[in-house]
Amino acid sequence: MILSLLGIIDNGYRVKRLVDRIINSADQVVNLREAILTDRIRYSVSRGDDDRRKEWIDKSAKALEK
């Protein structure tokens, strides 16, 4: 999905490299990539408890917004 988005944004690959550098510089505080992936996995494996699933996907989205 990200690669598709990069193709339609002006200077998409340059912007992605910049965003990656920003994320990496914030890694000392919290590893955003790990937080997003962990919450997304928790969302995927949690079954039946819709409130809990919504909580995981919301946390993942908030980390992605950061």
N, C-alpha and C positions, 0 to 999 in steps of 0.2 A: 504494500500500500504506500509506504514512504517513497519507494523508488518511482512509483507512478506519479506521485505528487511532485517529486523533484523535476520530472519532465515538463510540467506545466508552469512551474514557478520560474520567473526570470532569475538566472544565475542560481538555479536550484542546488546544484552540487556544491557551489561555493558557500551558499547559505547553510547547507547541511554540515559542511566542515566547520563552519563558525559555531553552529549550535553544538556540535560534538565537542569542540574545545571548551565552550561555556559549561556544558554538562560535566566534562572532565575536571574543570577547575572547581566545581561545586562538590565534587566527589568526596572531598575531605569531610564535609558536613554530613551528607547522606548520599549513598550510592543510588542515584535516581534510576539508573538502568536496572539495577538489581531489585529495587523496590517495585518498579513497574512490573517486571517479569514475575516476581514472587506473588504479588497480588493478583496478577492475571492467571497464574497457575492455580492459586487458591480458588479463584472464581470458577475456573474450568473443572476442578475436581469436586467442588461442593455441589451436592445434589439435593434437591428437595426443599432446602431452606432458602426461600427466595429473599428474605430479609438479609440473611448472611451473604448471599451471592451479590446482592445489590451493594452491600457494604464494601466487599472486595473490589468490585468494578469501580465504585466511586473513589476508593483510595487510589486505585491504579490511575484513574483519570486525573485526580488531583496531582499525583506525582508527575504525570505527563505534562500537565499545565505548568508546573514549576520549571 
